[in-house]
């Protein structure tokens, strides 16, 4: 028989069994007698039959598909995360379904309907604004930097203490005017980084200046970084260092500075977060590296193993001292000392 058109019905006829029996052999061989299983498997092998996934899903309560809802697929952090997850899924015989939601609840609704129809075994939710869309859904979930209730496993990077380390690094380089750049959305990861920024300023006895915080826009992208630099340049006293909520924001700052002939790092120090842009910059960015392979593992196994007590797992981050930060010049230090004396 021409196996180009071979289906489950033809396999059943050749084996003289029902289509339901063929489906059990494919999906639940342990529920078939050894004699029946061998007979059906022999015909499948001889005819190089590849089960149709749609048919398999109809007979099965779930497929081997895992969906991931991505907030910003243009960000290399999420691209790298998808690659790591896809490698794990391939190794473990799962399929990864990528849903680019753009933090849009209407898109999330439509993707969720598709995941239910596809009989996904689980969904990975990446960072976004928490909503009640998934409250009563029976599909297992795991979240990355997104709180979806106590019953959902939660994975995050160490965001708070590592940012304090970055601020301390800048302080030791002589910086006293350190600014923070992030979006206006209260993303869990950004809030942790911002709190670390505030607390380390306090620890170093540096005054908090509201004008040194730029939190605008919906996304953590290069556009935000460009806007932030233009804003800081409009201030009477420009910060000497910018701490950006992620690498994409830092890239925007650096590109805008280059267009204005502002030297990085001699005129302005810039820090990012993620460590995903080494291929896009002429010099290594001073940043924080999230352990993306470890994050991918924690997400996958938290979803597939489904522990009785969902855990919150914090993956260590590493500070990467690149070449986009420099020691404050002697002249700048003198100016800062003069300003502090006047304020005192």
HELIX and SHEET records of a PDB file:
HELIX    1   1 UNK A    3  UNK A    5  5                                   3    
HELIX    2   2 UNK A    8  UNK A   15  1                                   8    
HELIX    3   3 UNK A   19  UNK A   27  1                                   9    
HELIX    4   4 UNK A   29  UNK A   31  5                                   3    
HELIX    5   5 UNK A   34  UNK A   46  1                                  13    
HELIX    6   6 UNK A   53  UNK A   59  1                                   7    
HELIX    7   7 UNK A   76  UNK A   91  1                                  16    
HELIX    8   8 UNK A  105  UNK A  118  1                                  14    
HELIX    9   9 UNK A  160  UNK A  172  1                                  13    
HELIX   10  10 UNK A  188  UNK A  203  1                                  16    
HELIX   11  11 UNK A  210  UNK A  212  5                                   3    
HELIX   12  12 UNK A  222  UNK A  233  1                                  12    
HELIX   13  13 UNK A  247  UNK A  259  1                                  13    
HELIX   14  14 UNK A  292  UNK A  305  1                                  14    
HELIX   15  15 UNK A  330  UNK A  343  1                                  14    
SHEET    1   A 6 UNK A  95  UNK A 100  0                                        
SHEET    2   A 6 UNK A  65  UNK A  70  1                                        
SHEET    3   A 6 UNK A 122  UNK A 125  1                                        
SHEET    4   A 6 UNK A 140  UNK A 144  1                                        
SHEET    5   A 6 UNK A 153  UNK A 157  1                                        
SHEET    6   A 6 UNK A 312  UNK A 315  1                                        
SHEET    1   B 4 UNK A 213  UNK A 215  0                                        
SHEET    2   B 4 UNK A 178  UNK A 182  1                                        
SHEET    3   B 4 UNK A 241  UNK A 244  1                                        
SHEET    4   B 4 UNK A 269  UNK A 271  1                                        
SHEET    1   C 2 UNK A 287  UNK A 290  0                                        
SHEET    2   C 2 UNK A 317  UNK A 320 -1                                        
END                                                                             
